[in-house]
């Protein structure tokens, strides 16, 4: 790209191009981040009349001893690890065999994409009904196929409620992972596969030495994107189980939302959210070291 | 391996459609038929009563209108601000572009719950609780980083010679942008706008918090909180109809624009 002509009229006004976007981002994103950071070091509650009293790292210390917070961290982490791993494995398998999909007709592709475009809160309603113990279609199909004798109350026991949420999440986001990885696979220079063939390599050698190295940046992007979304999951849990039964599916975002809006403990909720940001930043950095650094060495 | 993948693709297509199809079928059943155990797989007497009740006895028409106004205006605002910024970025020095793009991605990294309370304070202070602009402004801003990223890549591919010719004809930067760049980028602008529209239509947490009056609710919150309005039994027929009705515009958009959505998503990932 060349530099713009220096003598063009209106050159001094160039900064104005950025102005609308900058104003919006500062108001809606930058200021709230700074404010939440500030709150996390204060006591701001109904009792203080929502006046902020500086308390140092007290809120963060409270996180260390709050067993409900520990449970939500564990729930969130297991949800994230299992659902992202499943989406990733399925997305990769789909992308590797996707030739027929690329040639597939538009309507079929649209249907495939549909789960990803639907609102997560609506998807929660949709799956809650499928998992409904009395009228749900899942129990009906399972009893018809004689897999189960009595209907299972999917959303009423801790393990099956978690499994139900994971299934809904995998259903929604596998298409996204698939599309990003497919783009990566289509970027691989075809000659390299021929080179592997000449050397007598099979399908595994092609994947290991050609596809995978080229795929690393796409793996990084889809993983980081999904990790952030999944670790901050709110809508799906809030609508489908409300965090229940007995807190078994309560994620950090749901707990923080309750702490903000129900317990009105703004300082402590901000510290919970701060912990999420720190965890995500560390994970992203580790992934960067593991995936992108290696990619940079390979290419 | 390949056979396995192909089977998986077919299976996934079925799995992607089946739950939605099940809701279409269920939404056409009468309450009496919905209460049958086990459920019937096909409606005996298909009826549109559930839809009729949603739009006449409940405020679904209102939810729909709210969602449409909010999604359309925030998408428009987002694309306008993003295209201006992206044009500036595409025509600036590479070093500056790198720094700004990196900061934009940093901004996109923060989960929405981080912004929730301070934004709520702002929206309340501005008197925008239960007002469409209380969501339009946040949504357009949240969509900016990825929109700018995507459009910068697109504008960068437009040959600079075209702009030189415009300069010779005496057009200013802004005129060049409005009369040359924007028309040339119509497909990219449409894709960006549509993704912003879908995001706004789908957002739940801010909509739940900032809009609490029945008359101000969006469709997503309306459907998700529908069951809470009933004490004794959950109106599954209404819920199924709500799921279908709120998803319909999105499925329509995806069907028409699926090629562009795929291109748009993957263009961003490729850089």
Contacts between the chains, C-beta under 8 A, distances in Angstrom:
chain1	res1	chain2	res2	distance
A	1	B	90	6.8
A	1	B	91	7.1
A	1	B	94	7.4
A	1	B	156	5.8
A	1	B	160	6.8
A	2	B	160	5.0
A	3	B	91	7.9
A	3	B	93	7.0
A	4	B	91	5.2
A	4	B	163	7.6
A	4	B	173	7.6
A	5	B	164	6.9
A	5	B	167	5.8
A	8	B	167	5.6
A	8	B	172	7.4
A	8	B	173	6.0
A	9	B	172	4.7
A	9	B	173	7.2
A	10	B	172	4.5
A	10	B	173	4.6
A	10	B	174	6.2
A	11	B	173	7.1
A	13	B	173	7.3
A	13	B	174	7.8
A	14	B	88	6.2
A	14	B	92	7.8
A	14	B	173	7.2
A	17	B	84	4.7
A	17	B	85	6.2
A	17	B	87	6.1
A	17	B	88	3.5
A	17	B	173	8.0
A	17	B	177	7.9
A	18	B	84	7.4
A	18	B	85	5.1
A	18	B	88	5.4
A	20	B	80	7.0
A	20	B	81	4.0
A	20	B	84	6.1
A	20	B	85	7.5
A	21	B	81	4.4
A	21	B	82	6.4
A	21	B	84	6.8
A	21	B	85	3.9
A	21	B	144	5.5
A	21	B	148	6.5
A	22	B	85	7.7
A	24	B	77	8.0
A	24	B	81	6.0
A	24	B	137	7.0
A	24	B	140	6.2
A	24	B	141	4.0
A	24	B	144	6.2
A	25	B	107	6.3
A	25	B	141	5.7
A	25	B	144	5.9
A	25	B	145	7.8
A	27	B	122	7.0
A	27	B	137	7.4
A	27	B	141	6.9
A	28	B	115	7.0
A	28	B	119	6.6
A	28	B	137	6.5
A	28	B	138	5.0
A	28	B	141	3.5
A	28	B	142	6.7
A	29	B	107	5.2
A	29	B	110	7.0
A	29	B	115	6.4
A	29	B	141	6.1
A	29	B	142	7.3
A	30	B	107	7.2
A	31	B	118	6.6
A	31	B	122	7.6
A	32	B	114	6.9
A	32	B	115	4.1
A	32	B	116	7.9
A	32	B	117	7.8
A	32	B	118	3.6
A	32	B	119	5.3
A	32	B	122	7.7
A	33	B	110	6.0
A	33	B	114	6.1
A	33	B	115	7.1
A	35	B	117	7.8
A	35	B	118	3.8
A	35	B	121	7.7
A	36	B	114	5.4
A	36	B	115	7.4
A	36	B	117	6.8
A	36	B	118	5.9
A	39	B	117	7.2
A	39	B	118	7.8
A	90	B	8	7.3
A	90	B	12	7.5
A	93	B	4	7.1
A	93	B	5	5.4
A	93	B	8	5.5
A	94	B	5	6.5
A	94	B	8	5.9
A	94	B	9	5.8
A	94	B	12	6.3
A	96	B	1	7.2
A	96	B	2	7.7
A	96	B	5	5.4
A	97	B	1	7.6
A	97	B	2	5.4
A	97	B	4	7.2
A	97	B	5	2.1
A	97	B	6	5.1
A	97	B	8	6.8
A	97	B	9	6.1
A	98	B	5	7.5
A	98	B	9	6.9
A	100	B	6	6.1
A	100	B	9	6.3
A	101	B	9	5.7
A	106	B	255	7.3
A	106	B	258	5.8
A	106	B	259	7.0
A	107	B	255	6.5
A	108	B	13	6.3
A	109	B	258	5.0
A	109	B	259	7.9
A	109	B	262	7.5
A	110	B	251	7.3
A	110	B	254	4.8
A	110	B	255	4.2
A	110	B	258	4.4
A	111	B	13	6.5
A	111	B	16	5.9
A	111	B	17	5.0
A	112	B	12	7.0
A	112	B	13	5.7
A	112	B	16	5.3
A	113	B	254	5.2
A	113	B	258	5.9
A	113	B	261	6.6
A	113	B	262	7.7
A	114	B	16	6.2
A	114	B	17	7.3
A	114	B	20	6.3
A	114	B	247	7.8
A	114	B	250	7.7
A	114	B	251	5.6
A	114	B	254	6.0
A	115	B	16	5.3
A	115	B	20	7.9
A	117	B	198	5.6
A	117	B	202	7.8
A	117	B	250	4.8
A	117	B	251	7.4
A	117	B	253	7.4
A	117	B	254	5.0
A	117	B	261	7.9
A	118	B	20	7.9
A	118	B	202	7.3
A	118	B	247	5.2
A	118	B	250	6.1
A	118	B	251	8.0
A	119	B	201	6.7
A	119	B	202	3.7
A	119	B	203	7.8
A	119	B	204	6.6
A	119	B	220	4.5
A	119	B	246	6.9
A	119	B	247	7.7
A	119	B	250	7.8
A	120	B	202	6.7
A	120	B	204	6.6
A	121	B	202	7.7
A	121	B	204	4.1
A	121	B	220	5.1
A	121	B	221	7.2
A	121	B	223	7.3
A	121	B	224	4.1
A	122	B	202	7.9
A	122	B	220	6.2
A	122	B	223	5.7
A	122	B	224	6.8
A	122	B	242	8.0
A	122	B	243	5.5
A	122	B	246	5.5
A	122	B	247	6.2
A	124	B	224	6.7
A	125	B	223	6.0
A	125	B	224	5.9
A	125	B	226	7.9
A	125	B	227	7.7
A	125	B	239	5.7
A	125	B	242	7.3
A	125	B	243	5.7
A	126	B	19	5.8
A	126	B	20	7.5
A	126	B	23	6.0
A	126	B	243	5.2
A	127	B	19	7.0
A	129	B	23	7.6
A	129	B	26	7.6
A	129	B	236	5.8
A	129	B	239	6.4
A	129	B	240	6.9
A	130	B	19	6.0
A	130	B	22	6.9
A	132	B	236	7.5
A	134	B	37	6.2
A	135	B	34	6.6
A	135	B	35	7.1
A	135	B	37	6.7
A	135	B	39	5.9
A	135	B	236	6.2
A	136	B	39	7.9
A	137	B	22	5.6
A	137	B	39	5.8
A	139	B	38	7.8
A	140	B	37	7.9
A	140	B	38	3.9
A	140	B	39	5.2
A	143	B	38	6.7
A	144	B	38	6.9
A	171	B	15	7.0
A	171	B	16	7.5
A	171	B	19	7.2
A	174	B	12	7.2
A	175	B	16	7.3
A	176	B	265	7.7
A	179	B	262	6.0
A	179	B	265	5.4
A	179	B	266	6.4
A	180	B	265	6.9
A	180	B	266	6.9
A	180	B	269	4.9
A	182	B	266	7.4
A	183	B	265	7.5
A	183	B	266	3.4
A	183	B	269	5.3
A	183	B	270	6.1
A	184	B	269	7.3
A	187	B	270	6.6
A	203	B	1	5.8
A	203	B	2	7.9
A	218	B	269	5.8
A	221	B	269	5.3
A	222	B	269	7.6
A	228	B	109	6.5
A	228	B	111	6.2
A	229	B	111	7.9
A	231	B	111	7.3
A	232	B	111	3.3
A	232	B	112	7.0
A	232	B	113	6.0
A	234	B	112	7.8
A	234	B	113	6.5
A	234	B	204	7.3
A	234	B	205	5.3
A	235	B	204	4.1
A	235	B	205	6.6
A	235	B	224	7.6
A	238	B	204	7.8
A	239	B	204	7.6
A	239	B	224	4.7
A	253	B	111	7.1
A	253	B	113	4.8
A	256	B	113	5.6
A	257	B	113	6.7
A	257	B	116	7.4
A	257	B	205	7.2
A	260	B	116	6.5
A	260	B	117	5.3
A	261	B	209	6.7
A	266	B	117	6.0
A	269	B	117	7.0
A	270	B	117	7.1
A	273	B	111	7.8
A	273	B	113	5.5
A	273	B	114	5.1
A	276	B	111	6.4
A	276	B	113	7.3
A	276	B	114	7.6
A	277	B	110	6.6
A	277	B	111	7.5
A	277	B	114	6.2
A	280	B	109	7.3
A	280	B	111	7.3
A	281	B	109	7.8
A	284	B	109	7.3
